[in-house]
Amino acid sequence: MKYIETEFSGSLNGKVHIPGAKNSSLALLVASCLADDIVTLRGIPRIEDVNIIAAIGQDIGMELKQAYGQVIIDPRRIHNAMIDPGKASSYRASYYFAGALLSKFGRVTIGFPGGDDFVSRPIDQHIKVFKALGAKVYTFNDYYVVEAAELKGAEIYFDTITSGATINAMLAAVLAKGRTQLHNAALDPEVVDTAAFLNRLGARIYGAGTEHIRIEGVSFLTGGSHAAIPDRLIAGAFLMAAGLRGGQVTVMDVIPEHLGACLAKMEEIGMDVEFGESHITAFGTGSLKATRIRTGMYPGFATDLQQPMTALLLQAKGKSIVTDRVFPKRFAHLPQLRRLGAEIELRKESAFIRGGLPLQGGWVHATDVRAGTCLLLAGLASEGRTCITGVEHIERGYEDVISSFQSIGAKLSMRELNAQELPGRIHMNN
């Protein structure tokens, strides 16, 4: 079993080049199934979720090759739409295969989405989309079937703002007959990126990035090329690292506008921020103030950033409150932080943090990508040695987490857990 070992690292300083966004890349790769010719994607990170998509693609006849910073997809030989339930359940965004393959095959069999441990992933809004477009949905113990002789455009009103279902609706609607209009659509940059990619292939999608998206169905999509947007969530975490002990971190190849709420909150707690067209520099002033954070859908403060922000707020004197109503169960990192000496109390969907206390290294476990980032940051600010298990979750979001953090001066390394260390060391709960 692998684990990451961190040591107290003092102020962190340096530059990091940000890869393509994981959440965008997973949609783009699956959206390529809709094309009738070869697709080339740039900026796709080499992460475990991408490997799973490649394995699924191999099962159904889609060729996927990674070389020289590009991913080349050939969807012309896709011969079936039966997605292995085990592979589908190993990552969250597997539901995109249902939207991308339905119009071509009329029937998709796929396992329920999996991935992070922090909360179950409901797909009710996805099912609502498929039914509105004329499909029937049948659910079984570990998989579901979506079936439609023909997809027809429809008016779809989302009950809640959801990036995944908004993207899935675009995938299903681009080859549907007639016009589809999405209301209460998600505004996320990843939604805009997916729409831009589909439009490059010949889709007619209008209004992505607003609450109302219109899709005019087309009869086919061509091949083409596209570059994924930078990962705003990874960028945000590295910028927060500058505040741990008064460092200076620059993230390169980013879109600053995608991080507006995050940057505003960092300045509010006492950090300084400068940015240009494609880079951002964060300065830790050495003195952080407690604050209150409420997560929200984009352009609000991202739920994916509340966990690394919690590690930063442990350094801010006073009481901070982090409320997450987007994913209220996304607090599995709190018991792990307590193992390092943090004083945090969870009340319903809010974490009450007493900051400014010293942290001491120990054994902790990551249950999802962002929880792992949080524990990494906390470990780098803790005295002594911190050992983080659950590395497989971290690797779902980072191409090379060790080298990336080492580039800003962090002291960490990947280790192998031997049998003598395992008993009694690792506990996921209090």
C-alpha positions as CSV (number, residue, x, y, z in Angstrom):
1,M,0.0,0.0,0.0
2,K,1.3,3.4,-0.9
3,Y,1.2,6.4,1.3
4,I,2.5,10.0,1.1
5,E,4.9,11.2,3.8
6,T,5.1,15.0,4.4
7,E,7.3,17.0,6.7
8,F,7.0,20.5,8.0
9,S,8.1,22.7,5.1
10,G,8.0,26.3,6.3
11,S,7.1,28.9,3.6
12,L,6.3,27.5,0.2
13,N,7.7,29.4,-2.8
14,G,7.8,28.7,-6.6
15,K,5.8,28.2,-9.8
16,V,3.4,25.5,-10.9
17,H,2.1,24.8,-14.3
18,I,-1.6,23.9,-14.1
19,P,-2.8,20.9,-16.2
20,G,-6.1,20.7,-18.0
21,A,-9.2,20.4,-15.8
22,K,-10.1,16.9,-14.6
23,N,-13.8,17.7,-14.6
24,S,-13.6,19.1,-18.1
25,S,-11.4,16.4,-19.4
26,L,-13.7,13.6,-18.3
27,A,-16.6,15.2,-20.2
28,L,-14.5,15.9,-23.3
29,L,-13.2,12.4,-23.6
30,V,-16.6,10.8,-23.4
31,A,-18.2,13.5,-25.7
32,S,-15.8,12.3,-28.4
33,C,-18.0,9.2,-28.7
34,L,-20.5,11.4,-30.6
35,A,-18.0,12.3,-33.4
36,D,-17.9,10.5,-36.7
37,D,-14.2,11.1,-37.2
38,I,-10.9,11.3,-35.2
39,V,-10.7,13.8,-32.3
40,T,-7.5,15.3,-30.8
41,L,-7.6,16.7,-27.3
42,R,-4.8,18.7,-25.7
43,G,-4.2,19.3,-22.0
44,I,-5.8,16.1,-20.8
45,P,-4.0,15.1,-17.5
46,R,-2.6,11.6,-17.0
47,I,-4.8,10.6,-14.1
48,E,-6.5,7.4,-13.0
49,D,-10.0,8.5,-14.1
50,V,-8.6,9.0,-17.7
51,N,-7.2,5.5,-17.6
52,I,-10.6,4.1,-16.6
53,I,-12.2,5.9,-19.6
54,A,-9.5,4.4,-21.8
55,A,-10.3,0.9,-20.5
56,I,-14.1,1.5,-21.1
57,G,-13.3,2.8,-24.6
58,Q,-11.4,-0.4,-25.3
59,D,-14.3,-2.5,-24.3
60,I,-16.7,-0.7,-26.6
61,G,-14.4,-0.3,-29.6
62,M,-13.2,3.3,-29.1
63,E,-9.5,3.8,-29.6
64,L,-7.7,6.2,-27.2
65,K,-4.0,7.0,-27.4
66,Q,-2.0,9.4,-25.3
67,A,1.2,10.8,-26.8
68,Y,3.2,14.0,-26.8
69,G,0.7,15.8,-24.6
70,Q,-2.2,14.9,-26.7
71,V,-5.0,12.3,-26.6
72,I,-6.2,11.0,-29.9
73,I,-9.6,9.3,-30.0
74,D,-11.0,7.3,-32.8
75,P,-14.7,6.7,-32.2
76,R,-15.5,5.2,-35.6
77,R,-15.3,1.6,-34.5
78,I,-17.5,1.8,-31.4
79,H,-19.6,-1.3,-31.7
80,N,-21.7,-1.4,-28.6
81,A,-23.0,0.7,-25.6
82,M,-22.7,-1.8,-22.8
83,I,-20.5,-0.2,-20.1
84,D,-19.0,-2.6,-17.6
85,P,-20.7,-1.8,-14.2
86,G,-17.5,-2.3,-12.3
87,K,-15.6,0.2,-14.4
88,A,-18.5,2.6,-14.4
89,S,-18.7,2.5,-10.6
90,S,-15.1,3.4,-10.1
91,Y,-15.5,7.0,-11.1
92,R,-18.2,9.7,-10.9
93,A,-18.5,10.9,-14.5
94,S,-19.2,7.5,-16.0
95,Y,-22.8,8.8,-16.5
96,Y,-21.6,10.8,-19.5
97,F,-21.5,7.6,-21.5
98,A,-25.3,7.3,-21.3
99,G,-25.8,10.8,-22.9
100,A,-23.0,10.3,-25.5
101,L,-24.0,6.9,-26.7
102,L,-27.8,7.0,-26.5
103,S,-28.5,8.7,-29.9
104,K,-26.1,6.4,-31.8
105,F,-27.2,3.1,-30.3
106,G,-30.7,3.6,-28.9
107,R,-29.9,1.6,-25.8
108,V,-27.1,2.1,-23.2
109,T,-26.4,-0.2,-20.3
110,I,-24.2,1.3,-17.6
111,G,-23.3,0.9,-13.9
112,F,-24.2,3.6,-11.3
113,P,-21.5,6.3,-10.9
114,G,-18.9,5.9,-8.1
115,G,-15.7,7.7,-7.2
116,D,-15.4,9.8,-4.1
117,D,-16.5,8.3,-0.8
118,F,-17.8,11.5,0.8
119,V,-21.4,11.2,-0.5
120,S,-23.6,9.2,-2.8
121,R,-24.0,10.7,-6.3
122,P,-27.7,11.0,-7.2
123,I,-28.5,10.8,-10.9
124,D,-32.2,11.9,-10.7
125,Q,-31.6,15.0,-12.8
126,H,-29.8,12.9,-15.4
127,I,-32.8,10.5,-15.6
128,K,-35.1,13.5,-15.9
129,V,-33.1,14.7,-18.9
130,F,-33.3,11.3,-20.7
131,K,-37.0,10.9,-20.0
132,A,-37.7,14.5,-21.3
133,L,-35.9,13.7,-24.5
134,G,-38.1,10.6,-25.0
135,A,-36.1,7.8,-23.4
136,K,-37.1,5.2,-21.0
137,V,-34.9,4.4,-18.0
138,Y,-34.8,1.0,-16.2
139,T,-32.9,0.7,-12.9
140,F,-31.4,-2.5,-11.5
141,N,-29.2,-3.3,-8.5
142,D,-25.9,-2.2,-9.8
143,Y,-26.7,-0.8,-13.3
144,Y,-29.3,1.0,-15.3
145,V,-30.5,1.0,-18.9
146,V,-31.5,4.0,-21.0
147,E,-33.4,3.2,-24.1
148,A,-34.9,5.4,-26.9
149,A,-35.9,4.6,-30.5
150,E,-35.6,8.4,-31.2
151,L,-34.6,11.4,-29.2
152,K,-36.6,14.6,-29.6
153,G,-35.8,18.1,-28.4
154,A,-37.6,19.3,-25.2
155,E,-37.9,22.0,-22.6
156,I,-36.0,20.8,-19.6
157,Y,-36.2,22.6,-16.2
158,F,-33.6,21.4,-13.7
159,D,-34.8,21.1,-10.1
160,T,-31.4,22.0,-8.8
161,I,-28.3,23.4,-10.5
162,T,-26.0,20.5,-11.5
163,S,-23.0,20.7,-13.7
164,G,-23.0,17.0,-14.5
165,A,-26.6,16.8,-15.6
166,T,-26.2,20.0,-17.6
167,I,-23.3,18.5,-19.6
168,N,-25.1,15.2,-20.0
169,A,-28.2,17.0,-21.4
170,M,-26.0,18.7,-24.0
171,L,-24.4,15.3,-24.9
172,A,-27.8,13.7,-25.4
173,A,-29.5,16.7,-27.1
174,V,-26.9,17.5,-29.8
175,L,-28.1,14.7,-32.1
176,A,-31.7,14.8,-31.0
177,K,-34.3,16.0,-33.5
178,G,-35.4,19.6,-33.0
179,R,-34.6,22.1,-30.3
180,T,-33.8,21.5,-26.7
181,Q,-33.8,24.3,-24.1
182,L,-32.2,23.9,-20.7
183,H,-33.4,26.1,-17.8
184,N,-31.6,26.6,-14.5
185,A,-28.5,25.2,-16.2
186,A,-25.1,25.2,-14.4
187,L,-22.7,28.1,-15.3
188,D,-19.5,26.2,-14.6
189,P,-16.5,26.8,-16.9
190,E,-16.5,23.0,-17.6
191,V,-20.0,23.3,-19.0
192,V,-18.8,26.1,-21.3
193,D,-15.7,24.1,-22.3
194,T,-17.8,21.0,-23.2
195,A,-20.1,23.2,-25.3
196,A,-17.2,24.9,-27.1
197,F,-15.8,21.5,-28.0
198,L,-19.0,20.1,-29.3
199,N,-19.6,23.3,-31.4
200,R,-16.1,22.7,-32.9
201,L,-17.4,19.3,-34.1
202,G,-20.5,20.9,-35.6
203,A,-23.0,21.0,-32.8
204,R,-25.2,24.1,-32.4
205,I,-25.2,25.0,-28.7
206,Y,-26.0,28.5,-27.6
207,G,-25.9,30.2,-24.2
208,A,-23.5,27.9,-22.3
209,G,-22.3,29.8,-19.3
210,T,-25.8,31.2,-18.6
211,E,-28.9,29.8,-16.9
212,H,-30.5,29.1,-20.3
213,I,-28.9,26.9,-22.9
214,R,-30.4,26.2,-26.3
215,I,-29.4,23.2,-28.4
216,E,-30.4,22.9,-32.0
217,G,-30.1,19.2,-33.0
218,V,-27.8,18.2,-35.9
219,S,-27.6,15.0,-37.8
220,F,-23.9,14.3,-37.2
221,L,-20.7,15.6,-35.7
222,T,-17.3,15.7,-37.5
223,G,-13.9,15.2,-35.9
224,G,-11.7,18.0,-34.7
225,S,-9.3,19.2,-32.0
226,H,-9.7,21.1,-28.8
227,A,-7.7,22.1,-25.7
228,A,-9.2,21.5,-22.2
229,I,-9.4,24.5,-19.9
230,P,-6.9,24.7,-17.0
231,D,-7.9,23.0,-13.7
232,R,-9.2,25.9,-11.5
233,L,-9.5,23.6,-8.5
234,I,-5.8,22.5,-8.5
235,A,-4.8,26.1,-9.1
236,G,-6.8,27.2,-6.1
237,A,-5.2,24.7,-3.8
238,F,-1.7,25.7,-4.8
239,L,-2.4,29.3,-4.3
240,M,-3.7,28.5,-0.8
241,A,-0.4,26.8,-0.1
242,A,1.3,30.2,-0.2
243,G,-0.7,31.2,2.9
244,L,0.4,28.4,5.2
245,R,3.6,30.0,6.3
246,G,4.0,33.3,4.4
247,G,5.2,32.0,1.0
248,Q,4.8,33.1,-2.6
249,V,3.3,30.7,-5.2
250,T,2.6,31.4,-8.9
251,V,0.3,29.2,-10.9
252,M,0.8,29.3,-14.6
253,D,-1.5,28.6,-17.6
254,V,-4.7,29.5,-15.7
255,I,-7.8,31.6,-16.4
256,P,-8.0,34.0,-13.4
257,E,-11.7,34.7,-14.0
258,H,-12.5,31.1,-13.1
259,L,-11.1,31.6,-9.6
260,G,-12.9,34.9,-8.7
261,A,-14.7,33.7,-5.5
262,C,-11.6,31.8,-4.3
263,L,-9.2,34.8,-4.8
264,A,-11.7,37.2,-3.1
265,K,-11.8,34.9,0.0
266,M,-8.1,34.6,0.1
267,E,-7.7,38.3,0.1
268,E,-10.4,38.6,2.8
269,I,-8.4,36.4,5.2
270,G,-5.2,38.4,4.7
271,M,-3.4,37.1,1.6
272,D,-2.3,39.3,-1.3
273,V,-3.0,38.3,-4.9
274,E,-1.7,39.5,-8.2
275,F,-2.7,38.2,-11.6
276,G,-2.1,38.6,-15.3
277,E,-3.7,37.2,-18.4
278,S,-2.8,33.6,-17.7
279,H,-1.1,33.5,-14.3
280,I,-1.8,34.2,-10.6
281,T,0.6,34.9,-7.8
282,A,-0.5,34.5,-4.2
283,F,1.5,36.0,-1.3
284,G,1.2,34.8,2.3
285,T,1.5,37.7,4.7
286,G,2.2,35.6,7.7
287,S,-1.0,36.7,9.4
288,L,-4.4,35.2,8.5
289,K,-7.8,36.2,9.8
290,A,-10.7,33.9,10.6
291,T,-13.7,34.0,8.2
292,R,-16.9,32.4,7.2
293,I,-17.3,30.5,4.0
294,R,-20.5,29.2,2.3
295,T,-20.0,27.0,-0.7
296,G,-22.2,27.5,-3.8
297,M,-22.5,26.6,-7.4
298,Y,-20.3,28.5,-9.8
299,P,-19.5,31.4,-9.6
300,G,-19.8,30.9,-5.9
301,F,-17.1,29.4,-3.7
302,A,-16.6,25.9,-5.0
303,T,-17.4,23.0,-2.8
304,D,-14.2,21.3,-4.1
305,L,-12.2,24.1,-2.5
306,Q,-13.7,24.1,0.9
307,Q,-11.5,21.2,2.0
308,P,-8.1,22.7,1.1
309,M,-9.4,26.1,2.5
310,T,-10.1,24.4,5.8
311,A,-6.4,23.4,6.0
312,L,-5.5,27.1,5.5
313,L,-8.0,28.3,8.0
314,L,-6.3,26.1,10.7
315,Q,-3.5,28.7,10.5
316,A,-5.9,31.7,11.0
317,K,-6.3,32.8,14.6
318,G,-9.9,32.8,15.8
319,K,-13.1,30.9,14.9
320,S,-13.9,30.2,11.2
321,I,-17.0,28.6,9.9
322,V,-17.2,26.6,6.7
323,T,-20.7,25.7,5.5
324,D,-21.3,23.3,2.6
325,R,-24.8,23.0,1.4
326,V,-23.8,21.8,-2.0
327,F,-22.5,18.5,-0.6
328,P,-23.3,18.6,3.1
329,K,-21.6,15.2,3.8
330,R,-18.3,16.4,2.3
331,F,-16.5,16.6,5.7
332,A,-14.7,13.2,6.0
333,H,-11.5,15.1,6.3
334,L,-12.4,16.6,9.7
335,P,-11.8,13.5,11.8
336,Q,-8.4,13.2,10.0
337,L,-7.5,16.8,10.8
338,R,-8.3,16.1,14.5
339,R,-5.6,13.4,14.4
340,L,-3.1,16.2,13.7
341,G,-4.4,18.3,16.7
342,A,-7.0,20.4,14.9
343,E,-9.9,21.6,16.9
344,I,-12.9,21.3,14.6
345,E,-16.6,20.7,15.4
346,L,-19.1,19.6,12.9
347,R,-22.7,20.8,13.3
348,K,-25.0,19.6,10.4
349,E,-23.5,21.1,7.3
350,S,-21.1,23.5,9.0
351,A,-17.5,23.0,10.4
352,F,-16.5,25.3,13.3
353,I,-12.7,25.7,13.2
354,R,-10.6,27.1,16.0
355,G,-7.5,28.3,14.1
356,G,-4.0,29.3,15.2
357,L,-3.2,26.1,17.1
358,P,-0.1,24.0,16.5
359,L,-0.5,20.8,14.5
360,Q,1.4,17.6,15.1
361,G,2.1,15.0,12.4
362,G,0.4,11.6,12.4
363,W,-1.3,9.0,10.3
364,V,-4.4,10.2,8.3
365,H,-6.5,8.8,5.4
366,A,-7.8,10.6,2.3
367,T,-11.3,9.6,1.2
368,D,-11.5,11.8,-1.9
369,V,-9.3,14.0,-4.1
370,R,-9.9,17.3,-2.3
371,A,-9.7,15.7,1.2
372,G,-6.3,14.4,0.1
373,T,-5.3,17.9,-0.9
374,C,-6.5,19.3,2.5
375,L,-4.4,16.7,4.4
376,L,-1.4,17.4,2.3
377,L,-1.5,21.1,3.1
378,A,-2.2,20.4,6.8
379,G,0.7,17.9,6.8
380,L,3.1,20.5,5.3
381,A,2.2,22.8,8.1
382,S,2.5,20.2,10.9
383,E,5.5,19.6,13.1
384,G,7.1,16.2,12.5
385,R,6.0,13.6,10.0
386,T,2.5,13.1,8.5
387,C,1.6,10.0,6.6
388,I,-1.4,10.0,4.3
389,T,-3.0,6.8,3.0
390,G,-5.8,6.7,0.4
391,V,-3.3,7.8,-2.3
392,E,-5.5,6.3,-5.0
393,H,-8.0,9.0,-4.4
394,I,-5.4,11.8,-4.7
395,E,-4.1,10.2,-7.9
396,R,-7.6,10.5,-9.4
397,G,-7.0,14.3,-9.5
398,Y,-3.3,14.9,-9.8
399,E,-1.0,13.7,-12.6
400,D,2.1,13.8,-10.4
401,V,1.2,15.2,-6.9
402,I,4.8,14.7,-5.5
403,S,6.6,16.6,-8.2
404,S,4.0,19.3,-8.3
405,F,4.3,20.1,-4.6
406,Q,8.0,19.7,-4.6
407,S,8.2,22.4,-7.3
408,I,7.1,24.9,-4.6
409,G,9.5,23.6,-2.0
410,A,7.2,21.2,-0.2
411,K,8.9,18.3,1.6
412,L,7.0,15.1,0.7
413,S,7.6,11.8,-0.9
414,M,5.7,8.6,-1.9
415,R,6.4,5.6,0.3
416,E,5.4,2.0,0.4
417,L,3.7,0.7,3.6
418,N,5.2,-2.5,4.8
419,A,3.3,-5.2,6.8
420,Q,4.9,-4.2,10.1
421,E,3.6,-0.6,9.9
422,L,0.0,-1.5,8.9
423,P,-1.7,-2.8,12.1
424,G,-3.3,-0.2,14.3
425,R,-1.9,2.7,12.3
426,I,-4.6,3.6,9.8
427,H,-8.1,4.6,10.9
428,M,-10.7,6.4,8.8
429,N,-13.0,7.4,11.6
430,N,-12.7,9.1,15.0
